[in-house]
Amino acid sequence: MPDQTEADMTGVEQRISPKPEVDAIGGRTLKPATLMMGHGYDPALSEGSLKPPVFLTSTFVFPNAAAGKRHFEGVTGKRPGGAEGLVYSRFNGPNQEILEDRLGIWEGAEDALAFSSGMSAIATLFLSMVKPGDTIVHSGPLYAATETLIARVLGKFGINWLDFPAGATREEIDAVLHKAAASGNVALIYLESPANPTNALVDVEAVAASRDAVFANHDAKPPIAIDNTFLGPLWSQPLKHGADIVVYSLTKYAGGHSDLVAGGVLGSKEQINTIRAMRNTIGTICDPNTAWMLLRSLETLELRMSRAGENAAKVCAWLRDQPQVERVGYLGFLAEGSTEGPEGRQADIYRRNCTGGGSTFSLYLKGGEAEAFRFLDALKIAKLAVSLGGTETLASHPAGMTHLSVADERKQALGITDNLVRISIGVEDADDLIADFANALAAI
Ligand SMILES: *Cc1c(COP(=O)(O)O)cnc(C)c1O
């Protein structure tokens, strides 16, 4: 929670500071799981309330006119460093600020922002970085709405794009970045790893090295942003591997209960200030109630993700031995993967950049749509719904649902076949889930 401000007798603002944060004890730096219970919130500032209240207000009262002016100097960028206190709820609020403080901790980010959805986070990031004539270089495929936003929406405003496949080698990334750099100003390099539904991992370290080499003689290097929704923050922390900005749909694992929609962006103070200015202008911040729910979610983030990850490892190890199963596309298998060819390169990225395989995977059944539908319709625990990262197990059919409108040729190229089922494993009992899948496979 931000410091409150008041004026002393000289009219100079003083900050009523919350109690100093305890983030280390006896030289031991406290872990994110510990800090999620209290970081950024001092009960003494809210009547001793153990949990932060939901601050339902559209605006905040200034202690005096000079303080109001000073706040606006911060908000409008007249004075660097942003607002020193709370001004108006389109800019920020106590619940959102606590959430932002805690979000940043997971990846050791300097600063973070909360948004009304993953897509409003991504759209605000793009709007804050690009202008007509610029190029966005991105890995492919991307979340469908992100691809639409880049190609169709930003395209209308004269913004160009170039892409490379998610699993690209350093040489392939170099080639695309050289081409982009030769064609004009590259405003942003935008990645998504793993790609959905191919599961291909992007080599963030190679992208960063390529960016640094290709733009070595330019005044400014384009920042690297990455959508970390599928593996973050537990199993992948791209800021440590060369990314500058990390984007989240908090709707998924971070929210984790399939009961809210929100987004987040993490990065350096400098990058976040640029993005915050756009969010202040267009109002894509999340509401206080959603922020409060996310604070509750973050308290169990590590518990939920660990359990879901363990469940997925157990379920996938079982699934791949079943006679009705053609193949299981589960990232965790890369840990034991070969070191040869494209698969070996993916295993190498996995070992360098990931600490777990997540709990969302692709199940290719023997057969086609009819077999996939019979399997889905026979599930009793897993619910038939799109989305992922919740406490409950979900299953869907990409070819017939999320990717229905994708052209057949591109579907084939992305491996979105009629026998593909996408599964997001939750925190149920793993053996109960295996019983459910066994029953559904038998029904094929
Ligand atoms: C869901 C999702 C988004 C969009 O997030 P919303 O919260 O639905 O707006 C973006 N990227 C990825 C990888 C997603 O899974």
The ligand as an SDF file (V2000), in Angstrom:
LIG
                    3D

 15 15  0  0  0  0  0  0  0  0999 V2000
   -5.8990  -16.2600  -21.6540 C   0  0  0  0  0  0  0  0  0  0  0  0
   -4.6620  -15.7730  -22.2590 C   0  0  0  0  0  0  0  0  0  0  0  0
   -4.5150  -14.4290  -22.6440 C   0  0  0  0  0  0  0  0  0  0  0  0
   -5.6280  -13.4280  -22.5270 C   0  0  0  0  0  0  0  0  0  0  0  0
   -5.9700  -13.1930  -21.2170 O   0  0  0  0  0  0  0  0  0  0  0  0
   -7.4260  -12.6810  -20.7500 P   0  0  0  0  0  0  0  0  0  0  0  0
   -7.2680  -12.5660  -19.2750 O   0  0  0  0  0  0  0  0  0  0  0  0
   -8.4270  -13.7090  -21.1860 O   0  0  0  0  0  0  0  0  0  0  0  0
   -7.6570  -11.3740  -21.4240 O   0  0  0  0  0  0  0  0  0  0  0  0
   -3.2970  -14.0360  -23.1750 C   0  0  0  0  0  0  0  0  0  0  0  0
   -2.2880  -14.9090  -23.3310 N   0  0  0  0  0  0  0  0  0  0  0  0
   -2.3920  -16.2040  -22.9820 C   0  0  0  0  0  0  0  0  0  0  0  0
   -1.2310  -17.1090  -23.1810 C   0  0  0  0  0  0  0  0  0  0  0  0
   -3.5800  -16.6790  -22.4430 C   0  0  0  0  0  0  0  0  0  0  0  0
   -3.6820  -17.9780  -22.1110 O   0  0  0  0  0  0  0  0  0  0  0  0
  1  2  1  0
  2  3  1  0
  2 14  2  0
  3  4  1  0
  3 10  2  0
  4  5  1  0
  5  6  1  0
  6  7  2  0
  6  8  1  0
  6  9  1  0
 10 11  1  0
 11 12  2  0
 12 13  1  0
 12 14  1  0
 14 15  1  0
M  END
$$$$
